[in-house]
Amino acid sequence: MINTATGVVVATVPVAGSATAVAVNPDGTRVYVTLKGAAKVAVMNTATNAVVSTVSTGAGPEAVAVSPNGSRVFVGNTGGSTVSVIDAATNMVVATVTVGSQPSGLAVSANGSRLYVTTKATDQLVVVDTATNKVLTKVAVGDAPVDVAVSGSRAYVVNSAGSVSVVNTATNTVLGAPIVVGPQPTGLVVSGDGARVFVTNGDDTVSVIDTGSNTVVGSVLADPLAESGAHDIALSADGTRIFVTDLKDRVLRVLSVTGADVTAPSVSVSVPSESVSGVMSL
């Protein structure tokens, strides 16, 4: 746990089973951490920074998202081609949805009616009805999609091959050609006003996409000593900062957002762990 105002690590919570992804519920009282090696999700109380429950899921959970009202937690199980649906009130799995091989990225629509899942091995964005827990459709996107973010009537999908696909969520169709970003992108987030998409690339850069033109309008070097590696990304609640994990260097980098501009990291926080793979801001 990091105090984003001071950049200081305030707590380290031990979990077992290779923590791979993090999501926070809307009121900030619970954190959900996927434990890939244990096939479980750890539920943490943010007031006490203690694990209050562990929930068994499918094999190899690597992605997690919470519904806008906080009632459901969705977990992508890469080893089982499924998404586990957890009731947040009881911490029990209430449904298992078969979506396709290697579900690696999850996002929920603003009204909570749709879950969007990237399936890396099948090059698809899978659309799930959250009321019925049934697959509605599958949309072909780019090569090896690994993450997705939703804003308004658009879903933005990061493809490992170095691009972002834009999907119209009203028609479930791809808009135009994929947007070329940096090499081996692994994560993305949409700005609070929906005007920009920020994409973390494997070469320690962040690509900035203008959503009006669907073009890359900038690139920021997140690490002055750049090397190849995996990154995750999150946006602060007020939209003024981007948090980028650096797995290779084991740090969390903080970039400033001012209007349409993103500046190089002002803070880098060392994280005392074996790996730094997921980030979610409160």
Residue pairs with C-beta under 8 A, 6 or more apart in sequence:
1 9
1 10
1 11
1 12
1 13
1 46
1 49
2 8
2 9
2 10
2 252
2 269
2 271
3 9
3 10
4 236
4 241
4 243
4 254
4 281
4 282
7 254
7 267
7 269
8 269
9 269
9 270
9 271
9 272
11 49
12 272
12 273
13 44
13 49
13 50
13 51
15 33
15 35
15 42
15 51
16 35
16 37
16 38
17 35
17 36
17 37
17 38
17 39
17 40
18 35
18 36
18 37
18 38
18 275
19 33
19 34
19 35
19 36
19 42
19 275
19 277
19 278
20 34
20 35
20 36
20 61
20 62
20 277
20 278
21 33
21 34
21 61
21 62
21 63
21 64
21 232
21 277
21 278
22 31
22 32
22 33
22 34
22 64
22 278
22 279
22 280
23 31
23 32
23 64
23 65
23 66
23 73
23 280
24 30
24 31
24 32
24 46
24 66
24 280
24 281
24 282
25 31
25 32
25 66
25 70
25 88
26 66
26 68
26 69
26 70
27 70
28 46
28 282
29 45
29 46
29 47
30 43
30 44
30 45
30 46
30 70
30 88
31 43
31 44
31 46
31 280
32 41
32 42
32 43
32 44
32 64
32 66
32 73
32 75
33 41
33 42
33 44
33 64
33 278
34 41
34 57
34 61
34 62
34 63
34 64
34 75
34 278
35 41
35 42
35 54
35 61
36 60
36 61
36 62
36 78
38 54
39 56
39 57
39 58
39 59
39 60
39 61
39 77
39 79
40 54
40 55
40 56
40 57
40 61
41 54
41 55
41 57
41 61
41 64
41 73
41 75
41 84
41 86
42 51
42 53
42 54
43 51
43 52
43 53
43 54
43 55
43 91
44 50
44 51
44 52
45 51
45 52
46 282
53 91
55 84
55 86
55 91
55 92
55 93
56 93
57 75
57 77
57 84
57 86
57 93
58 75
58 77
58 79
58 80
58 82
58 84
58 96
59 77
59 78
59 79
59 80
60 77
60 78
60 79
60 80
61 75
61 76
61 77
61 78
61 84
62 76
62 77
62 78
62 104
63 75
63 76
63 78
63 103
63 104
63 105
63 106
64 73
64 74
64 75
64 76
64 106
65 73
65 74
65 106
65 107
65 108
65 115
66 72
66 73
66 74
66 88
66 108
67 73
67 74
67 108
67 112
67 130
68 108
68 110
68 111
68 112
69 112
70 88
71 87
71 88
71 89
72 85
72 86
72 87
72 88
72 112
72 130
73 85
73 86
73 88
74 83
74 84
74 85
74 86
74 106
74 108
74 115
75 83
75 84
75 85
75 86
75 106
76 83
76 99
76 103
76 104
76 105
76 106
76 117
77 83
77 84
77 103
78 102
78 103
78 104
78 120
81 98
81 99
81 100
81 101
81 102
81 103
81 119
82 96
82 97
82 98
82 99
82 103
83 96
83 97
83 99
83 103
83 106
83 115
83 117
83 128
84 93
84 95
84 96
85 93
85 94
85 95
85 96
85 97
85 133
86 92
86 93
86 94
87 93
87 94
95 133
97 128
97 133
97 134
97 135
98 135
99 117
99 119
99 126
99 128
99 135
100 117
100 119
100 121
100 122
100 124
100 126
100 138
101 119
101 120
101 121
101 122
102 119
102 120
102 121
102 122
103 117
103 118
103 119
103 120
103 126
104 118
104 119
104 120
104 145
104 146
104 147
105 117
105 118
105 145
105 146
105 147
105 148
105 157
105 158
106 115
106 116
106 117
106 118
106 148
107 115
107 116
107 148
107 149
107 150
107 155
108 114
108 115
108 116
108 130
108 150
109 115
109 116
109 150
109 169
110 150
110 152
112 130
113 129
113 130
113 131
114 127
114 128
114 129
114 130
114 136
114 169
115 127
115 128
115 130
116 125
116 126
116 127
116 128
116 148
116 150
116 155
116 169
117 125
117 126
117 127
117 128
117 148
118 124
118 125
118 126
118 141
118 145
118 146
118 147
118 148
118 157
118 158
119 125
119 126
119 138
119 145
120 144
120 145
120 146
120 160
121 144
122 138
123 140
123 141
123 142
123 143
123 144
123 145
123 159
124 138
124 139
124 140
124 141
124 145
125 138
125 139
125 141
125 145
125 148
125 155
125 157
125 165
125 167
126 135
126 137
126 138
126 139
127 135
127 136
127 137
127 138
127 139
127 169
127 172
128 134
128 135
128 136
129 135
129 136
136 172
137 172
139 167
139 172
139 173
139 174
140 174
141 157
141 159
141 165
141 167
141 174
141 178
142 157
142 159
142 161
142 163
142 164
142 165
142 178
143 159
143 160
143 161
143 163
144 159
144 160
144 161
145 157
145 158
145 159
145 160
145 165
146 158
146 159
146 160
146 185
146 186
146 187
147 157
147 158
147 186
147 187
147 188
148 155
148 156
148 157
148 158
148 188
149 155
149 156
149 188
149 189
149 190
149 197
150 156
150 169
150 190
151 190
151 194
151 197
151 211
152 194
153 168
153 169
153 170
154 166
154 167
154 168
154 169
154 175
154 211
155 166
155 167
155 169
156 164
156 165
156 166
156 167
156 188
156 190
156 197
156 209
157 164
157 165
157 166
157 167
158 164
158 181
158 185
158 186
158 187
158 188
158 199
159 165
159 178
159 185
160 184
160 185
160 186
162 180
162 181
162 182
162 183
162 184
162 185
162 201
163 178
163 179
163 180
163 181
163 185
164 178
164 179
164 181
164 185
164 188
164 197
164 199
164 209
165 174
165 178
165 179
166 174
166 175
166 176
166 179
166 214
167 173
167 174
167 175
168 174
168 175
175 214
176 214
179 209
179 214
179 215
179 216
180 216
181 199
181 201
181 207
181 209
181 216
182 199
182 201
182 202
182 203
182 205
182 207
182 219
183 201
183 202
183 203
183 228
184 201
184 202
184 203
184 228
185 199
185 200
185 201
185 202
185 207
186 200
186 201
186 202
186 230
186 231
186 232
187 199
187 200
187 231
187 232
187 233
188 197
188 198
188 199
188 200
188 233
189 197
189 198
189 233
189 234
189 235
189 242
190 196
190 197
190 198
190 211
190 235
191 197
191 198
191 235
191 239
191 257
192 235
192 238
192 239
193 239
194 211
195 210
195 211
195 212
195 260
196 208
196 209
196 210
196 211
196 260
197 208
197 209
197 211
198 206
198 207
198 208
198 209
198 233
198 235
198 242
198 262
199 206
199 207
199 208
199 209
199 233
200 206
200 222
200 231
200 232
200 233
200 244
201 207
201 231
202 228
202 229
202 230
202 231
203 226
203 227
203 228
204 221
204 222
204 223
204 226
204 227
204 228
204 229
204 231
204 246
205 219
205 220
205 221
205 222
205 226
206 219
206 220
206 222
206 233
206 242
206 244
206 255
206 262
207 216
207 218
207 219
208 216
208 217
208 218
208 219
208 220
208 260
208 262
209 215
209 216
209 217
210 216
210 217
210 260
217 260
218 261
218 262
220 255
220 262
220 263
220 264
221 264
222 231
222 244
222 246
222 253
222 255
222 264
222 265
223 246
223 249
223 253
223 265
224 264
227 248
228 248
229 246
229 247
229 248
229 249
230 247
230 248
230 277
231 244
231 245
231 246
231 247
232 244
232 245
232 277
232 278
232 279
233 242
233 243
233 244
233 245
233 279
234 242
234 243
234 279
234 280
234 281
235 241
235 242
235 243
235 257
235 281
236 242
236 243
236 281
237 281
237 282
239 257
240 256
240 257
240 258
241 254
241 255
241 256
241 257
242 254
242 255
242 256
242 257
242 262
243 252
243 253
243 254
243 255
243 279
243 281
244 252
244 253
244 254
244 255
244 265
244 279
245 251
245 252
245 253
245 276
245 277
245 278
245 279
246 252
246 253
246 276
247 275
247 276
247 277
250 270
250 271
250 273
250 275
250 276
251 268
251 269
251 270
251 271
251 276
252 268
252 269
252 271
252 276
252 279
253 265
253 267
253 268
253 269
254 265
254 266
254 267
254 268
254 269
255 262
255 263
255 264
255 265
255 266
256 262
256 263
256 266
